[in-house]
Amino acid sequence: MTTTEHAAVVPSFGEDQAGRKLAIICSKGNLDMAYPGLVLANAALGEGVETHLFFTFWGFDMINRKTMADLKLTLLGNTAMHLPQGLGGIPGMTALATHQMRKAIDDLGIPEVPEFLQQIVDSGGHLWACRMSADMQGLEEADLFEEVEAIISAADFIELTAGAQLLFI
């Protein structure tokens, strides 16, 4: 099989990107749910859009120093896997699914979650942690990825990102 490389097609809608904001709420910490927010944040930053990520509930696994490098992919309850759900209960299936997804991500040259977060920050993105989620999980700033700017309330995040396009993942 031959691979043909294609030039990226970037549509122009004649809009000025200056002054645009994107707010992404990351609420899930599974491996397959971590990447959509990271990819969209990276794309927005590449277009010059001010970008803020707010990590809440299980999305905290993406910024928790203890879990961020070891996110998992499970078949259980994931109908998008196109496999019988019963397979998810077999010992080792989560490890196998996680390994396969990590390999596919690596094969595409996409960084792992900690490196991707660093790339987003290095490109001007902002990382925020949810106060309620931190309190529920007994976590403090010292427990989080060092580039998280602060633990803030949901109201603070709404104020900070006033006028932003909002994505909930």
DSSP file (Angstrom, degrees, kcal/mol; ACC not computed):
  #  RESIDUE AA STRUCTURE BP1 BP2  ACC     N-H-->O    O-->H-N    N-H-->O    O-->H-N    TCO  KAPPA ALPHA  PHI   PSI    X-CA   Y-CA   Z-CA
    1    1 A M              0   0    0      0, 0.0     2,-0.4     0, 0.0     0, 0.0   0.000 360.0 360.0 360.0 133.2    0.0    0.0    0.0
    2    2 A T        -     0   0    0      2,-0.0     2,-0.5     0, 0.0     0, 0.0  -0.769 360.0-140.5 -99.5 143.3    1.4    3.4   -0.9
    3    3 A T        -     0   0    0     -2,-0.4     2,-0.5     2,-0.0     0, 0.0  -0.898  12.2-158.1-104.0 128.3    0.9    6.5    1.2
    4    4 A T        -     0   0    0     -2,-0.5     2,-0.4     2,-0.0    -2,-0.0  -0.909  11.2-140.3-106.1 127.5    0.2    9.7   -0.6
    5    5 A E        -     0   0    0     -2,-0.5     2,-0.4     0, 0.0    -2,-0.0  -0.704  17.0-160.8 -87.9 138.7    0.9   12.9    1.3
    6    6 A H        -     0   0    0     -2,-0.4     2,-0.2     3,-0.0     3,-0.1  -0.925  21.6-114.5-118.1 142.0   -1.6   15.7    0.8
    7    7 A A        -     0   0    0     -2,-0.4     2,-0.1     1,-0.1     0, 0.0  -0.501  44.1 -99.8 -69.6 142.5   -1.0   19.4    1.5
    8    8 A A        -     0   0    0     -2,-0.2     2,-0.7     1,-0.1    -1,-0.1  -0.404  30.6-140.7 -65.2 137.1   -3.2   20.6    4.4
    9    9 A V        -     0   0    0     -2,-0.1    -1,-0.1    -3,-0.1    -3,-0.0  -0.902  19.7-176.1-101.8 116.8   -6.2   22.5    3.2
   10   10 A V        -     0   0    0     -2,-0.7     2,-0.1     2,-0.0    -2,-0.0  -0.921  17.4-143.7-115.9 105.8   -6.9   25.5    5.4
   11   11 A P        -     0   0    0      0, 0.0     2,-0.5     0, 0.0    -2,-0.0  -0.361   6.2-144.1 -69.4 147.3  -10.1   27.2    4.5
   12   12 A S        -     0   0    0      1,-0.1    -2,-0.0     2,-0.1     0, 0.0  -0.957  18.3-179.8-112.2 124.3  -10.3   31.0    4.7
   13   13 A F        -     0   0    0     -2,-0.5     3,-0.1     2,-0.2    -1,-0.1   0.240  49.8-113.9-105.3  11.6  -13.6   32.5    5.8
   14   14 A G  S    S+     0   0    0      1,-0.2     2,-0.4     0, 0.0    -2,-0.1   0.685  71.2 138.5  68.5  17.8  -12.3   36.0    5.6
   15   15 A E        -     0   0    0      2,-0.0     2,-0.4     1,-0.0    -1,-0.2  -0.772  55.7-125.5-100.1 141.5  -12.6   36.5    9.3
   16   16 A D        -     0   0    0     -2,-0.4    -1,-0.0     1,-0.1     0, 0.0  -0.712  13.5-156.5 -80.1 129.2  -10.0   38.3   11.5
   17   17 A Q    >   +     0   0    0     -2,-0.4     3,-2.1    30,-0.1    -1,-0.1   0.638  56.6 115.6 -81.9 -15.1   -8.9   36.0   14.3
   18   18 A A  T 3  S+     0   0    0      1,-0.3     3,-0.1    31,-0.1    31,-0.1  -0.304  81.4  15.7 -59.2 133.7   -7.8   38.9   16.5
   19   19 A G  T 3  S+     0   0    0      1,-0.3    -1,-0.3    29,-0.2     2,-0.2   0.360  92.4 133.9  86.6  -6.1   -9.9   39.2   19.7
   20   20 A R    <   -     0   0    0     -3,-2.1    30,-2.0    28,-0.2     2,-0.4  -0.515  35.3-165.3 -78.2 147.3  -11.4   35.6   19.4
   21   21 A K  E     -a   50   0A   0    142,-0.3   144,-2.6    28,-0.2     2,-0.4  -0.978   9.0-162.6-131.6 144.9  -11.4   33.4   22.5
   22   22 A L  E     -ab  51 165A   0     28,-2.7    30,-2.7    -2,-0.4     2,-0.5  -0.998   2.9-167.4-127.6 128.8  -12.0   29.7   22.8
   23   23 A A  E     -ab  52 166A   0    142,-3.2   144,-2.7    -2,-0.4     2,-0.5  -0.972   6.1-170.0-116.1 120.4  -13.0   28.1   26.2
   24   24 A I  E     -ab  53 167A   0     28,-3.0    30,-2.9    -2,-0.5     2,-0.7  -0.949   9.3-155.6-114.6 123.4  -12.7   24.3   26.3
   25   25 A I  E     -ab  54 168A   0    142,-3.2   144,-3.1    -2,-0.5     2,-0.8  -0.882   7.4-160.3 -98.7 116.0  -14.2   22.5   29.4
   26   26 A C  E     +a   55   0A   0     28,-2.7    30,-2.3    -2,-0.7    33,-0.2  -0.854  24.0 159.5 -99.5 106.6  -12.4   19.1   29.8
   27   27 A S        +     0   0    0     -2,-0.8    31,-0.9    28,-0.2    32,-0.4   0.426  51.6  67.5-109.9  -0.9  -14.7   16.9   31.9
   28   28 A K        -     0   0    0     30,-0.3    31,-0.1     5,-0.2    34,-0.1  -0.952  52.4-165.4-127.5 143.4  -13.4   13.4   31.1
   29   29 A G        +     0   0    0     -2,-0.4    43,-0.3    32,-0.1     2,-0.1   0.257  48.6 118.4-112.9  11.8  -10.1   11.7   31.8
   30   30 A N  S >> S-     0   0    0     41,-0.1     4,-1.2     1,-0.1     3,-0.8  -0.460  74.5-115.2 -73.0 154.5  -10.2    8.7   29.5
   31   31 A L  H 3> S+     0   0    0     41,-3.1     4,-1.1     1,-0.3     3,-0.5   0.891 116.0  50.1 -56.5 -42.8   -7.4    8.6   27.0
   32   32 A D  H 34 S+     0   0    0     40,-0.4    -1,-0.3     1,-0.2    41,-0.1   0.717 112.9  46.7 -72.8 -19.1   -9.9    8.8   24.1
   33   33 A M  H <> S+     0   0    0     -3,-0.8     4,-0.5     2,-0.1    -1,-0.2   0.564 102.2  64.9 -97.5 -10.0  -11.6   11.9   25.6
   34   34 A A  H  X S+     0   0    0     -4,-1.2     4,-1.4    -3,-0.5     3,-0.3   0.894  95.9  56.6 -75.4 -40.6   -8.4   13.7   26.5
   35   35 A Y  H  X S+     0   0    0     -4,-1.1     4,-3.1     1,-0.2     5,-0.3   0.824  92.5  63.9 -69.8 -35.0   -7.3   14.3   22.9
   36   36 A P  H  > S+     0   0    0      0, 0.0     4,-2.3     0, 0.0    -1,-0.2   0.937 108.5  42.6 -55.8 -45.7  -10.3   16.1   21.4
   37   37 A G  H  X S+     0   0    0     -4,-0.5     4,-2.3    -3,-0.3    -2,-0.2   0.890 115.9  48.7 -65.7 -39.2   -9.8   19.1   23.7
   38   38 A L  H  X S+     0   0    0     -4,-1.4     4,-2.4     2,-0.2    -1,-0.2   0.914 112.5  47.4 -68.0 -42.8   -6.0   19.1   23.2
   39   39 A V  H  X S+     0   0    0     -4,-3.1     4,-2.4     2,-0.2    -2,-0.2   0.923 114.2  47.1 -64.4 -44.2   -6.2   18.9   19.5
   40   40 A L  H  X S+     0   0    0     -4,-2.3     4,-2.5    -5,-0.3    -2,-0.2   0.899 112.2  50.1 -66.1 -39.7   -8.8   21.7   19.3
   41   41 A A  H  X S+     0   0    0     -4,-2.3     4,-2.5     2,-0.2    -2,-0.2   0.930 111.5  48.6 -62.7 -45.0   -6.8   23.9   21.6
   42   42 A N  H  X S+     0   0    0     -4,-2.4     4,-2.0     1,-0.2    -2,-0.2   0.912 112.2  48.6 -61.3 -43.9   -3.7   23.4   19.6
   43   43 A A  H  X S+     0   0    0     -4,-2.4     4,-1.0     2,-0.2    -1,-0.2   0.914 111.3  49.9 -63.3 -43.3   -5.5   24.2   16.4
   44   44 A A  H ><>S+     0   0    0     -4,-2.5     5,-2.6     1,-0.2     3,-0.7   0.919 110.0  50.1 -62.9 -43.5   -7.1   27.3   17.8
   45   45 A L  H ><5S+     0   0    0     -4,-2.5     3,-1.6     1,-0.3    -1,-0.2   0.883 105.9  56.9 -62.5 -37.4   -3.7   28.5   19.1
   46   46 A G  H 3<5S+     0   0    0     -4,-2.0    -1,-0.3     1,-0.3    -2,-0.2   0.750 107.0  49.8 -64.2 -23.3   -2.3   27.9   15.6
   47   47 A E  T <<5S-     0   0    0     -4,-1.0    -1,-0.3    -3,-0.7    -2,-0.2   0.338 123.2-105.4 -95.4   4.7   -4.9   30.3   14.3
   48   48 A G  T < 5 +     0   0    0     -3,-1.6     2,-0.5     1,-0.3   -29,-0.2   0.685  69.7 148.5  82.4  17.8   -4.1   33.0   16.8
   49   49 A V      < -     0   0    0     -5,-2.6    -1,-0.3    -6,-0.1     2,-0.2  -0.746  54.5-117.0 -89.7 128.8   -7.2   32.4   19.0
   50   50 A E  E     -a   21   0A   0    -30,-2.0   -28,-2.7    -2,-0.5     2,-0.4  -0.481  41.7-160.1 -61.4 127.1   -6.8   33.0   22.7
   51   51 A T  E     -a   22   0A   0     73,-0.3    75,-2.1    -2,-0.2     2,-0.4  -0.954  19.6-179.3-129.1 131.2   -7.4   29.6   24.3
   52   52 A H  E     -ac  23 126A   0    -30,-2.7   -28,-3.0    -2,-0.4     2,-0.5  -0.991   9.1-161.2-127.4 131.2   -8.4   28.5   27.8
   53   53 A L  E     -ac  24 127A   0     73,-3.0    75,-2.7    -2,-0.4     2,-0.5  -0.955   4.3-163.6-112.5 132.5   -8.8   24.9   29.0
   54   54 A F  E     -ac  25 128A   0    -30,-2.9   -28,-2.7    -2,-0.5     2,-0.6  -0.968   7.9-153.4-118.1 117.6  -10.8   24.3   32.2
   55   55 A F  E     +ac  26 129A   0     73,-2.7    75,-2.2    -2,-0.5     2,-0.3  -0.819  24.7 163.0 -99.0 122.0  -10.4   20.9   33.8
   56   56 A T    >   -     0   0    0    -30,-2.3     3,-2.3    -2,-0.6     4,-0.2  -0.915  47.4 -13.9-137.6 160.5  -13.3   19.6   35.9
   57   57 A F  G >  S-     0   0    0     -2,-0.3     3,-1.7     1,-0.3     4,-0.1  -0.192 133.9  -4.9  44.9-126.3  -14.5   16.3   37.3
   58   58 A W  G >  S+     0   0    0    -31,-0.9     3,-1.7     1,-0.3   -30,-0.3   0.642 122.1  78.7 -74.2 -11.9  -12.7   13.4   35.7
   59   59 A G  G X  S+     0   0    0     -3,-2.3     3,-1.8   -32,-0.4     4,-0.4   0.705  75.1  79.7 -62.5 -18.7  -10.9   15.8   33.4
   60   60 A F  G X> S+     0   0    0     -3,-1.7     4,-1.4     1,-0.3     3,-1.4   0.771  75.7  72.3 -59.1 -26.1   -8.7   16.4   36.4
   61   61 A D  G <4 S+     0   0    0     -3,-1.7    -1,-0.3     1,-0.3     9,-0.2   0.789  89.2  61.8 -60.3 -25.3   -6.9   13.2   35.5
   62   62 A M  G <4 S+     0   0    0     -3,-1.8    -1,-0.3    -4,-0.2    -2,-0.2   0.744 116.4  28.3 -71.5 -23.7   -5.4   15.1   32.6
   63   63 A I  T <4 S+     0   0    0     -3,-1.4    82,-2.9    -4,-0.4     2,-0.5   0.422  91.2 108.3-118.9  -2.0   -3.6   17.5   34.9
   64   64 A N  B >X  -E  144   0B   0     -4,-1.4     4,-2.8    80,-0.2     3,-1.4  -0.683  66.4-140.7 -78.1 121.6   -3.1   15.4   38.0
   65   65 A R  T 34 S+     0   0    0     78,-2.4     4,-0.3    -2,-0.5    -1,-0.2   0.816 100.0  53.0 -52.9 -33.4    0.6   14.6   38.2
   66   66 A K  T 34 S+     0   0    0     77,-0.4    -1,-0.3     1,-0.1    -5,-0.1   0.749 123.8  22.3 -76.6 -23.6   -0.2   11.1   39.4
   67   67 A T  T X4 S+     0   0    0     -3,-1.4     3,-2.1    -7,-0.2    -2,-0.2   0.641  94.6  90.0-118.0 -19.4   -2.5   10.2   36.6
   68   68 A M  T 3< S+     0   0    0     -4,-2.8     3,-0.4     1,-0.3    45,-0.2   0.748  92.9  44.6 -61.5 -28.3   -1.8   12.4   33.6
   69   69 A A  T 3  S+     0   0    0     -4,-0.3    -1,-0.3    -5,-0.2    -2,-0.1   0.427 114.3  51.0 -93.9   1.6    0.8   10.1   31.9
   70   70 A D    <   +     0   0    0     -3,-2.1    -1,-0.2    -9,-0.2    -2,-0.2  -0.135  68.9 154.5-133.7  39.9   -1.3    7.0   32.5
   71   71 A L        -     0   0    0     -3,-0.4     2,-0.3   -41,-0.1   -41,-0.1  -0.384  30.8-143.2 -68.2 149.6   -4.8    7.6   31.1
   72   72 A K        -     0   0    0    -43,-0.3   -41,-3.1    -2,-0.1     2,-0.4  -0.735  10.7-143.5-116.1 161.0   -6.7    4.5   30.0
   73   73 A L        -     0   0    0     21,-0.5    25,-0.4    -2,-0.3     2,-0.4  -0.996  22.9-169.2-121.2 125.5   -9.1    3.6   27.2
   74   74 A T        -     0   0    0     -2,-0.4    20,-0.1     2,-0.1    14,-0.1  -0.883  25.8-151.4-117.7 149.1  -11.8    1.1   28.1
   75   75 A L    >   +     0   0    0     -2,-0.4     3,-2.1    13,-0.2     6,-0.2   0.755  68.7 105.7 -81.6 -27.6  -14.3   -0.8   26.0
   76   76 A L  T 3  S-     0   0    0      1,-0.3    -2,-0.1    12,-0.2     3,-0.1  -0.339  98.4  -4.0 -61.9 124.5  -16.9   -0.9   28.7
   77   77 A G  T 3  S+     0   0    0      1,-0.1     2,-0.9    -2,-0.1    -1,-0.3   0.521 102.1 117.8  73.9   5.1  -19.7    1.5   28.0
   78   78 A N    X   +     0   0    0     -3,-2.1     3,-1.8     1,-0.2     5,-0.3  -0.769  35.1 175.3-107.8  87.4  -17.9    2.8   24.9
   79   79 A T  G >  S+     0   0    0     -2,-0.9     3,-1.3     1,-0.3    -1,-0.2   0.684  72.1  73.1 -67.0 -17.6  -20.3    2.0   22.0
   80   80 A A  G 3  S+     0   0    0      1,-0.2    -1,-0.3    -3,-0.1    -5,-0.0   0.599  77.3  78.8 -72.4  -9.3  -18.1    3.8   19.6
   81   81 A M  G <  S-     0   0    0     -3,-1.8    -1,-0.2    -6,-0.2    -2,-0.2   0.682  91.1-142.2 -73.1 -16.2  -15.6    0.9   19.8
   82   82 A H    <   +     0   0    0     -3,-1.3    -2,-0.1     1,-0.2    -3,-0.1   0.826  63.3 111.2  57.5  34.5  -17.8   -1.2   17.5
   83   83 A L  S    S-     0   0    0     -5,-0.3    -1,-0.2    -8,-0.1    -2,-0.1  -0.926  83.6 -81.9-129.7 155.8  -17.0   -4.3   19.5
   84   84 A P    >   -     0   0    0      0, 0.0     3,-1.7     0, 0.0     4,-0.4  -0.389  36.8-133.8 -58.2 131.8  -19.3   -6.4   21.7
   85   85 A Q  G >  S+     0   0    0      1,-0.3     3,-1.5     2,-0.2     4,-0.4   0.795 100.6  70.6 -59.1 -29.6  -19.5   -4.7   25.1
   86   86 A G  G >  S+     0   0    0      1,-0.3     3,-1.1     2,-0.2     4,-0.3   0.765  85.9  66.8 -60.8 -25.6  -18.9   -8.1   26.8
   87   87 A L  G X  S+     0   0    0     -3,-1.7     3,-1.5     1,-0.2    -1,-0.3   0.805  87.4  68.9 -65.1 -27.8  -15.3   -8.0   25.6
   88   88 A G  G <  S+     0   0    0     -3,-1.5    -1,-0.2    -4,-0.4   -12,-0.2   0.749  93.4  57.5 -63.8 -23.5  -14.6   -5.1   27.9
   89   89 A G  G <  S+     0   0    0     -3,-1.1    -1,-0.3    -4,-0.4    -2,-0.2   0.557  80.2 105.2 -84.7  -8.0  -15.0   -7.3   31.0
   90   90 A I  S X  S-     0   0    0     -3,-1.5     3,-2.1    -4,-0.3     4,-0.3  -0.567  86.1-102.1 -73.7 130.8  -12.3   -9.7   29.9
   91   91 A P  T 3  S+     0   0    0      0, 0.0    -1,-0.1     0, 0.0    -2,-0.1  -0.253 106.0  21.4 -54.1 134.8   -9.1   -9.2   32.0
   92   92 A G  T 3> S+     0   0    0     -4,-0.1     4,-2.3    -3,-0.1     5,-0.2   0.278  88.5 109.8  92.8 -10.0   -6.5   -7.3   30.0
   93   93 A M  H <> S+     0   0    0     -3,-2.1     4,-2.9     2,-0.2     5,-0.2   0.882  78.4  50.4 -68.6 -37.3   -8.8   -5.7   27.5
   94   94 A T  H  > S+     0   0    0     -4,-0.3     4,-2.6    -6,-0.2   -21,-0.5   0.926 112.3  48.0 -64.5 -42.7   -8.4   -2.2   28.9
   95   95 A A  H  > S+     0   0    0      2,-0.2     4,-2.5     1,-0.2    -2,-0.2   0.909 113.7  47.5 -62.9 -41.8   -4.6   -2.6   28.8
   96   96 A L  H  X S+     0   0    0     -4,-2.3     4,-2.5     2,-0.2    -2,-0.2   0.935 113.6  46.2 -65.5 -47.1   -4.9   -3.9   25.2
   97   97 A A  H  X S+     0   0    0     -4,-2.9     4,-2.3     2,-0.2    -2,-0.2   0.905 114.0  49.2 -62.6 -41.4   -7.2   -1.1   24.0
   98   98 A T  H  X S+     0   0    0     -4,-2.6     4,-2.7   -25,-0.4     5,-0.2   0.926 111.3  49.5 -63.4 -45.2   -5.0    1.5   25.8
   99   99 A H  H  X S+     0   0    0     -4,-2.5     4,-2.3    -5,-0.2    -2,-0.2   0.919 111.1  49.5 -59.8 -45.2   -1.8    0.1   24.2
  100  100 A Q  H  X S+     0   0    0     -4,-2.5     4,-2.2     2,-0.2    -1,-0.2   0.905 112.9  46.2 -63.8 -42.1   -3.4    0.1   20.7
  101  101 A M  H  X S+     0   0    0     -4,-2.3     4,-2.6     2,-0.2     5,-0.2   0.924 111.6  51.2 -68.5 -42.2   -4.6    3.7   21.0
  102  102 A R  H  X S+     0   0    0     -4,-2.7     4,-2.6     1,-0.2    -2,-0.2   0.894 110.8  49.8 -60.0 -39.3   -1.2    4.9   22.4
  103  103 A K  H  X S+     0   0    0     -4,-2.3     4,-2.9    -5,-0.2    -1,-0.2   0.922 110.6  48.9 -65.2 -44.4    0.5    3.2   19.4
  104  104 A A  H  X S+     0   0    0     -4,-2.2     4,-1.1     2,-0.2    -2,-0.2   0.895 112.9  48.1 -62.7 -40.1   -1.9    4.8   16.9
  105  105 A I  H  <>S+     0   0    0     -4,-2.6     5,-2.1     2,-0.2     3,-0.4   0.928 113.6  47.0 -64.7 -45.9   -1.3    8.2   18.5
  106  106 A D  H ><5S+     0   0    0     -4,-2.6     3,-1.7     1,-0.2    -2,-0.2   0.898 106.7  57.5 -63.0 -41.9    2.5    7.7   18.5
  107  107 A D  H 3<5S+     0   0    0     -4,-2.9    -1,-0.2     1,-0.3    -2,-0.2   0.795 106.4  50.5 -60.2 -28.5    2.4    6.5   14.9
  108  108 A L  T 3<5S-     0   0    0     -4,-1.1    -1,-0.3    -3,-0.4    -2,-0.2   0.492 116.3-116.2 -86.9  -4.2    0.8    9.8   13.9
  109  109 A G  T < 5 +     0   0    0     -3,-1.7    -3,-0.2    -4,-0.3    -2,-0.1   0.708  63.3 150.1  77.7  19.4    3.5   11.8   15.8
  110  110 A I      < -     0   0    0     -5,-2.1    -1,-0.3    -6,-0.2    -2,-0.1  -0.719  46.7-118.3 -86.9 132.7    1.0   13.2   18.3
  111  111 A P        -     0   0    0      0, 0.0    -1,-0.1     0, 0.0     2,-0.0  -0.254  28.3-101.9 -69.3 157.3    2.5   13.9   21.7
  112  112 A E     >  -     0   0    0      1,-0.1     4,-2.8     4,-0.0     3,-0.3  -0.296  47.5 -89.6 -70.5 165.6    1.4   12.2   24.9
  113  113 A V  H  > S+     0   0    0      1,-0.2     4,-2.7     2,-0.2     5,-0.2   0.867 124.1  47.5 -51.0 -52.2   -0.9   14.1   27.2
  114  114 A P  H  > S+     0   0    0      0, 0.0     4,-2.0     0, 0.0    -1,-0.2   0.919 116.8  43.9 -59.2 -42.1    1.8   15.8   29.4
  115  115 A E  H  > S+     0   0    0     -3,-0.3     4,-2.4     2,-0.2    -2,-0.2   0.875 112.7  52.4 -68.9 -36.2    3.8   16.9   26.4
  116  116 A F  H  X S+     0   0    0     -4,-2.8     4,-2.3     2,-0.2    -1,-0.2   0.913 108.6  50.4 -66.2 -42.1    0.7   18.0   24.5
  117  117 A L  H  X S+     0   0    0     -4,-2.7     4,-2.3    -5,-0.2    -1,-0.2   0.918 110.9  49.4 -60.2 -43.0   -0.3   20.2   27.5
  118  118 A Q  H  X S+     0   0    0     -4,-2.0     4,-2.9    -5,-0.2    -2,-0.2   0.908 109.2  52.0 -63.1 -41.5    3.2   21.7   27.6
  119  119 A Q  H  X S+     0   0    0     -4,-2.4     4,-1.2     2,-0.2    -1,-0.2   0.892 108.9  50.8 -60.8 -40.5    3.0   22.4   23.9
  120  120 A I  H  <>S+     0   0    0     -4,-2.3     5,-2.9     2,-0.2     3,-0.3   0.928 112.7  45.5 -63.7 -45.7   -0.3   24.2   24.4
  121  121 A V  H ><5S+     0   0    0     -4,-2.3     3,-2.0     1,-0.2    -2,-0.2   0.921 110.4  53.6 -63.2 -44.1    1.1   26.3   27.2
  122  122 A D  H 3<5S+     0   0    0     -4,-2.9    -1,-0.2     1,-0.3    -2,-0.2   0.751 106.7  53.8 -63.1 -23.0    4.3   27.1   25.2
  123  123 A S  T 3<5S-     0   0    0     -4,-1.2    -1,-0.3    -3,-0.3    -2,-0.2   0.383 132.0 -91.5 -92.0   2.9    2.0   28.3   22.3
  124  124 A G  T < 5S+     0   0    0     -3,-2.0   -73,-0.3     1,-0.3    -3,-0.2   0.488  77.4 144.5 103.9   4.3    0.2   30.7   24.7
  125  125 A G      < -     0   0    0     -5,-2.9     2,-0.4    -6,-0.2    -1,-0.3  -0.336  41.3-133.3 -75.0 159.7   -2.7   28.5   25.9
  126  126 A H  E     -c   52   0A   0    -75,-2.1   -73,-3.0    -2,-0.1     2,-0.5  -0.946  11.1-157.8-119.1 134.0   -4.0   28.8   29.5
  127  127 A L  E     -c   53   0A   0     20,-0.5    22,-2.6    -2,-0.4    23,-0.6  -0.944  13.8-179.6-113.5 129.0   -4.8   25.8   31.8
  128  128 A W  E     -cd  54 150A   0    -75,-2.7   -73,-2.7    -2,-0.5     2,-0.4  -0.969  16.2-144.9-129.3 143.3   -7.2   26.2   34.7
  129  129 A A  E     -cd  55 151A   0     21,-2.4    23,-3.1    -2,-0.4     2,-0.4  -0.864  25.4-113.8-108.2 143.3   -8.4   23.7   37.4
  130  130 A C  E  >  - d   0 152A   0    -75,-2.2     4,-2.3    -2,-0.4    23,-0.2  -0.607  14.9-147.8 -78.6 126.4  -11.9   23.7   38.8
  131  131 A R  H  > S+     0   0    0     21,-2.8     4,-2.6    -2,-0.4     5,-0.2   0.919  97.4  49.9 -58.9 -48.1  -12.1   24.6   42.5
  132  132 A M  H  > S+     0   0    0     20,-0.2     4,-2.6     1,-0.2    -1,-0.2   0.917 112.4  47.2 -61.7 -43.6  -15.1   22.3   43.2
  133  133 A S  H  > S+     0   0    0      2,-0.2     4,-2.0     1,-0.2    -1,-0.2   0.895 111.5  51.1 -65.6 -39.8  -13.4   19.3   41.5
  134  134 A A  H  X>S+     0   0    0     -4,-2.3     5,-2.8     2,-0.2     4,-0.7   0.930 112.6  46.5 -61.4 -45.1  -10.1   20.0   43.4
  135  135 A D  H ><5S+     0   0    0     -4,-2.6     3,-0.7     1,-0.2    -2,-0.2   0.910 111.2  51.6 -64.5 -42.1  -12.0   20.1   46.7
  136  136 A M  H 3<5S+     0   0    0     -4,-2.6    -1,-0.2     1,-0.2    -2,-0.2   0.856 116.8  39.8 -62.4 -35.1  -14.0   17.0   45.9
  137  137 A Q  H 3<5S-     0   0    0     -4,-2.0    -1,-0.2    -5,-0.2    -2,-0.2   0.430 109.8-120.0 -96.3  -0.1  -10.8   15.1   45.1
  138  138 A G  T <<5 +     0   0    0     -4,-0.7     2,-0.3    -3,-0.7    -3,-0.2   0.860  62.5 148.2  66.1  36.0   -8.7   16.6   47.9
  139  139 A L      < -     0   0    0     -5,-2.8     2,-0.2    -6,-0.2    -1,-0.2  -0.776  29.1-167.5-107.8 149.8   -6.2   18.0   45.5
  140  140 A E    >   -     0   0    0     -2,-0.3     3,-2.0    -5,-0.0     4,-0.4  -0.754  43.9 -91.5-123.4 172.0   -4.1   21.2   45.7
  141  141 A E  G >  S+     0   0    0      1,-0.3     3,-1.5    -2,-0.2     7,-0.1   0.836 123.4  62.6 -55.0 -34.6   -2.0   23.1   43.2
  142  142 A A  G 3  S+     0   0    0      1,-0.3    -1,-0.3   -77,-0.0     4,-0.1   0.732  99.4  55.9 -64.6 -21.2    1.0   21.1   44.2
  143  143 A D  G <  S+     0   0    0     -3,-2.0   -78,-2.4     2,-0.1   -77,-0.4   0.564  99.7  80.6 -83.6  -9.6   -0.7   17.9   43.0
  144  144 A L  B <  S-E   64   0B   0     -3,-1.5   -80,-0.2    -4,-0.4   -81,-0.0  -0.548  97.8 -76.5-103.7 161.4   -1.3   19.4   39.5
  145  145 A F    >   -     0   0    0    -82,-2.9     3,-2.2    -2,-0.2    -1,-0.1  -0.283  49.3-121.4 -48.8 132.3    0.7   19.8   36.3
  146  146 A E  T 3  S+     0   0    0      1,-0.3    -1,-0.2    -4,-0.1    -2,-0.1   0.688 107.0  63.0 -61.0 -19.9    3.0   22.7   37.0
  147  147 A E  T 3  S+     0   0    0    -21,-0.0   -20,-0.5     3,-0.0     2,-0.4   0.500  70.4 113.8 -86.7  -2.6    1.7   24.8   34.1
  148  148 A V    <   -     0   0    0     -3,-2.2   -20,-0.2     1,-0.2     3,-0.1  -0.568  61.0-150.0 -66.3 124.5   -1.9   25.0   35.5
  149  149 A E        -     0   0    0    -22,-2.6     2,-0.3    -2,-0.4   -21,-0.2   0.874  59.7 -35.8 -70.2 -37.9   -2.2   28.7   36.3
  150  150 A A  E     -d  128   0A   0    -23,-0.6   -21,-2.4    -3,-0.0     2,-0.6  -0.978  52.6-101.4-172.4 163.5   -4.6   28.4   39.2
  151  151 A I  E     +d  129   0A   0     -2,-0.3     2,-0.3   -23,-0.2   -21,-0.2  -0.917  54.2 171.7 -95.2 120.0   -7.5   26.5   40.8
  152  152 A I  E     -d  130   0A   0    -23,-3.1   -21,-2.8    -2,-0.6   -20,-0.2  -0.856  32.8-102.8-130.9 162.1  -10.5   28.8   40.1
  153  153 A S     >  -     0   0    0     -2,-0.3     4,-2.1   -23,-0.2     5,-0.2  -0.364  34.4-111.1 -78.3 163.4  -14.3   28.6   40.5
  154  154 A A  H  > S+     0   0    0      1,-0.2     4,-2.4     2,-0.2     5,-0.2   0.887 121.1  54.4 -60.4 -38.9  -16.6   28.0   37.6
  155  155 A A  H  > S+     0   0    0      1,-0.2     4,-2.3     2,-0.2    -1,-0.2   0.895 106.4  51.2 -63.5 -39.5  -17.8   31.6   38.0
  156  156 A D  H  > S+     0   0    0      2,-0.2     4,-2.8     1,-0.2    -1,-0.2   0.905 109.8  50.1 -62.8 -40.8  -14.2   32.8   37.7
  157  157 A F  H  X S+     0   0    0     -4,-2.1     4,-1.9     2,-0.2    -2,-0.2   0.905 109.7  50.1 -65.6 -40.8  -13.8   30.8   34.5
  158  158 A I  H  < S+     0   0    0     -4,-2.4    -1,-0.2     2,-0.2    -2,-0.2   0.916 113.7  45.8 -62.7 -42.8  -16.9   32.2   33.0
  159  159 A E  H >< S+     0   0    0     -4,-2.3     3,-1.3     1,-0.2    -2,-0.2   0.919 112.2  51.3 -64.1 -44.5  -15.8   35.7   33.9
  160  160 A L  H 3< S+     0   0    0     -4,-2.8    -1,-0.2     1,-0.3    -2,-0.2   0.821 116.6  39.6 -62.6 -33.8  -12.3   35.1   32.5
  161  161 A T  T >< S+     0   0    0     -4,-1.9     3,-2.4    -5,-0.2    -1,-0.3   0.035  79.6 158.8-108.8  26.0  -13.6   33.7   29.2
  162  162 A A  T <  S+     0   0    0     -3,-1.3     3,-0.1     1,-0.3    -3,-0.1  -0.237  72.0  15.6 -52.4 131.4  -16.5   36.2   28.7
  163  163 A G  T 3  S+     0   0    0      1,-0.3  -142,-0.3  -143,-0.0    -1,-0.3   0.444  97.3 136.8  84.1   0.6  -17.4   36.3   25.0
  164  164 A A    <   -     0   0    0     -3,-2.4     2,-0.4    -6,-0.2    -1,-0.3  -0.418  63.6-110.1 -79.8 153.2  -15.5   33.1   24.2
  165  165 A Q  E     -b   22   0A   0   -144,-2.6  -142,-3.2    -2,-0.1     2,-0.4  -0.691  42.8-142.8 -72.6 135.7  -16.8   30.3   22.0
  166  166 A L  E     -b   23   0A   0     -2,-0.4     2,-0.4  -144,-0.2  -142,-0.2  -0.902  21.5-176.5-115.0 131.9  -17.4   27.4   24.5
  167  167 A L  E     -b   24   0A   0   -144,-2.7  -142,-3.2    -2,-0.4     2,-0.6  -0.993   9.3-159.5-124.1 131.0  -16.8   23.7   23.9
  168  168 A F  E      b   25   0A   0     -2,-0.4  -142,-0.2  -144,-0.2  -144,-0.1  -0.947 360.0 360.0-111.7 118.9  -17.7   21.1   26.5
  169  169 A I              0   0    0   -144,-3.1  -143,-0.2    -2,-0.6    -1,-0.1   0.344 360.0 360.0-121.7 360.0  -15.9   17.8   26.2
